[in-house]
Structures are given as C-alpha cells and as structure tokens.
Amino acid sequence: MSEVKWNDRFNIGVEIVDHAHKKLFSIVGKLLSLTEDAEKQKHACQEGIKYFKSYTMKHFAEEEAYMKKIGYPDYEIHKRLHDNMQNHTLPALEEEMESQNYSAESIQHFLGICVGWLNAHIMIEDYAITGKTSHKWVHKASEDELVSLEKAVIQTFHELFRLEAELVSDNYSGEDFASGKALCYRLKYQKQDGHNRQVVLIYEEQMVFKLISELLGKQVDRVDKTIVEAMKLISDKFMGCMETHFAERERDKLEKINTLTFEQVVRAFEFEKQYPPYSLLFRTEKGDYFAMCIK
C-alpha cells in the first residue's frame, strides 16, 4: 500500500468532524510505517490499532451527536453504517490479526479496508451531512433480508468448500480488500417476473489458489485460463447452492457469466453513483476475503 496522507479534499467544513478525520488518517499513516519494521511490528501495531479503534468510536459518537443537533434527516442510515463498522468490520479485522499473530498480510487487510472505508465514507456519507452530496445507500435492504443472505452465504461456504466464513461488513462499498489481486465474476440472470438481476462475486486471489490447489491435489500459485474457467463454474455452482436456502423461490435463469477486473466491477455496479442494496464482505477461517454484490 502506498503512503497515506491527509488531503484537503476530505474537509467537509465541520470543524469537529474534519479534525477527527485528520487524526484517523494520521493514525493509519503511522500504522502503515510500522509494518516496515518486523521486530517492532506486533506490539506497536497492537497498541496503534487499539488507539485507532477507540478514537474511531469517539469520533462516531461526536459525529452522531452533531447530526442529531442539526436534525440530519438520514441520521438512521448513517448511524447504521457506523454501527456496522464498529460491531462487525473492526472486530473481524482485529480477530484476524490476532489469529495470524499480526502477520504483514493481516495488517495489510486491516489498513486496506480501513483506508478504503474512510475514503468512501467521508467523500460521500459525511459530505451528505452538509447537503453537498447525497448518500449512496438509496435502496438499502432490510435487516431481515441481509440476515437471510448472510446465513445463506455462510452455509454455502461450508457445504461447497468446507470452510467457515463470517460477515465482515453488510455495507461493502467497493473497498479494494485484495490490493487489486482478485478474481471477479458477474452473473446475469433473467428473473421469473421478466426483470434482470446481476450478481458479482469477488474472490481474493489467495483464496482461489487454496481452493483450486485442494481440488487438483497440487499447488497452484498463478492465475491462468484453467483457473479462470474453473472459478467460473464454481461461481455458478455457488449461486445454485445459495438458491437452495430460499426454498420459496425458483432459480432465476442464468443468461451470462463473465470475468471482470476489480475496476470493471466498481464501474459496472456504479459504486460512484449509489451502492447496490445487497453488498456484503466476508472472511473465511483461513483469512481470505470474499465479496458478494447484488442488484
């Protein structure tokens, strides 16, 4: 990851909020520099991440108080994003680092997702507080729908891959959790009512290598045509297994499945305009990341 620095474009014009954002970027920048010193890495990162987490909670409380004070109409949506980060994303990332003894990879996951989240959250959701832009969770799914989808994904991971998975975020907003090293598949369906549905599955590259290595019985460490085609079939199978957890529904007709780059996924799903109503990020027991977006 490149150097993290504050940029004045992140200023939203509210002093207490801007001050906190600058502080958060400063903490992340210091954490990033610590990963270069292996001997001091673990203890320093433990303390730094603990501070980042506590300061984030303090900032969320202050920002929520400000939104209430000015009568911000989308307070509940904004608070839901804070709660998801506080109750799901940060604990999951922290658990990963502890289980991997603060490995460089786990720290990169933490920093990558936090930087991506901060960037998107400030530029869209926090700017929306001032009326300078609109928030992007226009068609947010209900809690019950998200819980059902989460359970279906977790059960499918267990059935298909014999892997345990946990939700990292149900507000995934296009953060590059794999530092560009991901395999992405878009599946287009024709629904029973005649409308179309798109699903994108984003697999961290290391997860793909592990899955295919187990299937072939030999070590795989690079992406080639065979890997791409195998994961295409696996993606179709994954969605087929998912459908079995929604018994009342007939399976939609798959019209097309194609590979995309991560940048193409962000453009195809128009993350720059609004987020898909179903947008979830998961982590497997082996520390690999997987995202699913549906619109």
C-alpha positions as MATLAB code, in Angstrom:
seq = 'MSEVKWNDRFNIGVEIVDHAHKKLFSIVGKLLSLTEDAEKQKHACQEGIKYFKSYTMKHFAEEEAYMKKIGYPDYEIHKRLHDNMQNHTLPALEEEMESQNYSAESIQHFLGICVGWLNAHIMIEDYAITGKTSHKWVHKASEDELVSLEKAVIQTFHELFRLEAELVSDNYSGEDFASGKALCYRLKYQKQDGHNRQVVLIYEEQMVFKLISELLGKQVDRVDKTIVEAMKLISDKFMGCMETHFAERERDKLEKINTLTFEQVVRAFEFEKQYPPYSLLFRTEKGDYFAMCIK';
ca = [
       0.000    0.000    0.000;
       1.284    3.470   -0.840;
       1.763    6.231    1.714;
      -1.410    7.507    3.394;
      -1.693   11.273    3.713;
      -4.432   13.733    4.527;
      -5.821   15.672    1.580;
      -7.851   18.854    1.973;
     -10.489   17.429   -0.353;
     -11.617   15.400    2.668;
     -12.644   18.576    4.528;
     -16.427   18.733    4.790;
     -16.450   22.118    6.547;
     -17.440   20.940   10.029;
     -14.514   21.558   12.400;
     -15.091   18.745   14.900;
     -15.571   16.207   12.087;
     -12.635   17.383    9.980;
     -10.310   17.330   12.996;
     -11.254   13.737   13.770;
     -10.788   12.645   10.168;
      -7.296   14.156   10.064;
      -6.449   12.292   13.260;
      -7.696    8.976   11.861;
      -5.614    9.389    8.701;
      -2.591   10.221   10.841;
      -3.040    7.039   12.899;
      -3.383    4.896    9.762;
      -0.280    6.528    8.272;
       1.753    5.677   11.362;
       0.450    2.103   11.360;
       1.461    1.736    7.731;
       5.025    2.816    8.502;
       5.233    0.293   11.370;
       4.762   -2.657    9.009;
       8.235   -1.970    7.645;
       9.924   -2.989   10.930;
       9.241   -6.669   11.622;
      10.789   -6.693   15.114;
       8.611   -3.902   16.457;
       5.632   -4.699   14.290;
       3.449   -6.777   16.589;
       3.487   -4.722   19.807;
       3.412   -1.367   18.050;
       0.567   -2.430   15.783;
      -1.420   -3.852   18.702;
      -1.234   -0.540   20.524;
      -1.773    1.518   17.379;
      -4.822   -0.441   16.282;
      -6.261   -0.299   19.789;
      -5.907    3.500   19.658;
      -7.386    3.681   16.153;
     -10.400    1.678   17.308;
     -11.046    3.745   20.438;
     -10.618    7.026   18.570;
     -12.984    5.822   15.830;
     -15.674    5.101   18.428;
     -15.173    8.551   19.948;
     -15.459   10.154   16.512;
     -18.628    8.231   15.651;
     -20.290    9.396   18.874;
     -19.338   13.031   18.235;
     -20.466   12.909   14.611;
     -23.788   11.302   15.559;
     -24.365   13.977   18.210;
     -23.711   16.653   15.572;
     -26.158   15.027   13.134;
     -28.849   14.981   15.828;
     -28.133   18.595   16.688;
     -28.710   19.800   13.119;
     -31.623   17.418   12.522;
     -29.926   15.484    9.725;
     -32.771   13.550    8.004;
     -30.683   10.467    7.109;
     -29.275   10.032   10.610;
     -30.531    6.437   10.976;
     -28.861    5.277    7.752;
     -25.599    6.990    8.680;
     -25.617    5.546   12.197;
     -26.239    2.093   10.735;
     -23.019    2.447    8.717;
     -21.132    3.451   11.879;
     -22.609    0.530   13.816;
     -21.657   -1.936   11.102;
     -18.065   -0.704   11.109;
     -17.922   -0.742   14.912;
     -19.711   -4.052   15.565;
     -18.698   -6.156   12.566;
     -15.823   -4.860   10.461;
     -13.319   -3.727   13.090;
     -13.823   -6.765   15.384;
     -13.454   -9.161   12.425;
     -10.262   -7.473   11.248;
      -8.896   -7.415   14.784;
      -9.679  -11.103   15.238;
      -7.858  -11.918   12.001;
      -4.722  -10.075   13.094;
      -4.694  -11.790   16.481;
      -5.222  -15.252   14.967;
      -2.384  -14.637   12.481;
      -0.061  -13.138   15.109;
      -0.181   -9.745   13.395;
       1.227  -11.011   10.114;
       2.017   -8.491    7.410;
      -0.896   -9.826    5.335;
      -3.457   -9.412    8.125;
      -2.243   -5.868    8.826;
      -2.479   -5.024    5.132;
      -6.066   -6.305    5.160;
      -6.830   -4.078    8.135;
      -5.233   -0.987    6.630;
      -6.617   -1.556    3.142;
     -10.205   -1.922    4.284;
      -9.991    0.947    6.785;
      -8.433    3.349    4.281;
     -10.968    2.385    1.616;
     -13.856    2.727    4.057;
     -12.678    6.103    5.350;
     -12.229    7.465    1.844;
     -15.670    6.400    0.626;
     -17.434    7.265    3.879;
     -16.002   10.779    4.126;
     -16.385   11.717    0.473;
     -19.987   10.518    0.215;
     -21.757    9.868    3.513;
     -20.103   12.629    5.566;
     -20.410   15.187    2.769;
     -24.121   14.300    2.649;
     -24.473   15.670    6.200;
     -23.665   19.138    4.852;
     -26.034   18.811    1.891;
     -23.149   18.954   -0.613;
     -23.970   15.482   -1.935;
     -26.442   12.631   -1.388;
     -25.754    9.411    0.472;
     -25.371    6.311   -1.695;
     -27.378    3.727    0.233;
     -30.512    4.645   -1.704;
     -32.040    1.155   -1.847;
     -30.708   -0.425    1.349;
     -32.032   -3.917    2.023;
     -33.893   -4.640    5.241;
     -32.148   -6.192    8.228;
     -34.133   -9.436    7.791;
     -33.123   -9.718    4.121;
     -29.467   -9.126    4.943;
     -29.509  -11.678    7.768;
     -31.073  -14.286    5.454;
     -28.487  -13.592    2.761;
     -25.636  -13.729    5.286;
     -26.789  -17.118    6.577;
     -27.149  -18.486    3.030;
     -23.608  -17.405    2.093;
     -22.101  -18.871    5.269;
     -23.950  -22.173    4.835;
     -22.939  -22.367    1.165;
     -19.290  -21.806    2.061;
     -19.495  -24.721    4.471;
     -21.356  -27.032    2.082;
     -19.332  -26.261   -1.052;
     -15.855  -25.527    0.294;
     -15.953  -26.979    3.835;
     -14.924  -23.542    5.067;
     -16.283  -21.465    7.901;
     -16.967  -17.841    6.975;
     -18.028  -14.769    8.878;
     -19.521  -11.449    7.873;
     -17.094   -8.537    7.905;
     -19.493   -5.913    6.557;
     -23.023   -5.754    5.165;
     -22.229   -2.269    3.843;
     -19.393   -3.161    1.483;
     -18.757   -0.062   -0.647;
     -16.158   -1.228   -3.138;
     -13.026   -1.142   -0.988;
     -10.072   -2.877   -2.626;
      -9.666   -5.504    0.091;
      -7.322   -7.608   -2.061;
      -4.986   -4.815   -3.218;
      -6.070   -5.438   -6.791;
      -5.366   -9.199   -6.642;
      -8.843  -10.625   -7.017;
     -10.891  -12.727   -9.419;
     -14.282  -11.204  -10.161;
     -17.283  -12.802  -11.855;
     -20.513  -11.152  -12.921;
     -23.567  -13.378  -13.309;
     -26.588  -12.009  -15.182;
     -29.964  -13.627  -14.568;
     -33.430  -13.417  -16.084;
     -35.908  -13.345  -13.216;
     -39.283  -15.057  -13.254;
     -41.022  -11.688  -13.498;
     -39.030  -10.742  -16.597;
     -36.654   -8.362  -14.847;
     -32.891   -8.784  -14.764;
     -30.659   -9.439  -11.771;
     -26.890   -9.080  -11.564;
     -24.617  -10.723   -9.039;
     -20.896  -10.126   -8.728;
     -18.640  -12.454   -6.741;
     -15.180  -11.190   -5.803;
     -12.638  -13.753   -4.616;
      -9.325  -12.765   -3.113;
      -6.609  -14.354   -5.255;
      -5.085  -16.308   -2.351;
      -8.479  -17.868   -1.675;
      -8.675  -19.042   -5.292;
      -5.216  -20.618   -5.116;
      -6.152  -22.553   -1.975;
      -9.476  -23.785   -3.389;
      -8.046  -24.905   -6.723;
      -4.967  -26.460   -5.099;
      -7.212  -28.654   -2.966;
      -9.337  -29.632   -5.967;
      -6.346  -30.544   -8.150;
      -4.220  -32.035   -5.398;
      -1.255  -29.873   -6.337;
      -0.020  -26.388   -5.513;
      -1.379  -23.567   -7.660;
       0.156  -20.114   -7.348;
      -0.737  -18.225  -10.525;
      -3.877  -17.365  -12.458;
      -4.201  -18.925  -15.905;
      -7.072  -19.800  -18.247;
      -7.744  -23.081  -16.457;
      -8.100  -21.294  -13.111;
     -10.363  -18.618  -14.583;
     -12.677  -21.202  -16.181;
     -12.720  -23.408  -13.085;
     -13.745  -20.494  -10.881;
     -16.435  -19.557  -13.395;
     -18.013  -22.993  -12.959;
     -17.553  -22.823   -9.196;
     -19.276  -19.417   -9.130;
     -22.312  -20.859  -10.955;
     -22.359  -23.773   -8.515;
     -22.035  -21.364   -5.578;
     -25.111  -19.433   -6.677;
     -27.001  -22.687   -7.264;
     -26.283  -23.746   -3.690;
     -27.319  -20.299   -2.474;
     -30.718  -20.658   -4.132;
     -31.470  -23.848   -2.176;
     -31.571  -21.791    1.010;
     -34.516  -19.803   -0.324;
     -36.983  -22.652   -0.804;
     -39.897  -20.483   -1.870;
     -38.031  -19.253   -4.943;
     -37.424  -20.909   -8.279;
     -33.910  -20.414   -9.563;
     -33.564  -17.481  -11.957;
     -32.294  -18.310  -15.447;
     -28.578  -17.668  -15.860;
     -28.062  -15.733  -19.079;
     -24.367  -14.954  -18.913;
     -21.335  -15.168  -16.671;
     -18.171  -13.258  -17.418;
     -14.950  -12.225  -15.738;
     -14.221   -8.620  -14.791;
     -11.310   -6.748  -13.307;
     -11.880   -5.169   -9.909;
     -12.036   -1.735  -11.558;
     -14.671   -3.001  -14.009;
     -16.761   -4.304  -11.105;
     -16.735   -0.880   -9.458;
     -17.815    0.731  -12.749;
     -20.355   -1.951  -13.709;
     -22.103   -1.729  -10.355;
     -21.855    2.078  -10.419;
     -20.375    2.378   -6.940;
     -19.592    6.012   -7.755;
     -23.344    6.778   -8.010;
     -25.018    4.548   -5.444;
     -24.309    1.285   -3.682;
     -26.144   -1.954   -4.539;
     -28.819   -2.848   -1.954;
     -27.069   -6.127   -1.169;
     -23.326   -5.644   -0.756;
     -21.554   -7.943    1.703;
     -17.936   -8.693    2.586;
     -16.913  -11.996    4.217;
     -13.742  -13.537    5.648;
     -13.034  -17.260    5.749;
     -11.419  -19.146    8.608;
      -8.180  -19.128    6.584;
      -8.115  -15.338    6.478;
      -9.202  -14.889    2.867;
     -11.781  -12.354    1.749;
     -14.839  -12.679   -0.474;
     -17.468  -10.127   -1.514;
     -20.943  -10.506   -2.993;
     -22.953   -7.668   -4.521;
     -26.467   -7.981   -5.952;
     -28.601   -5.503   -7.881;
];
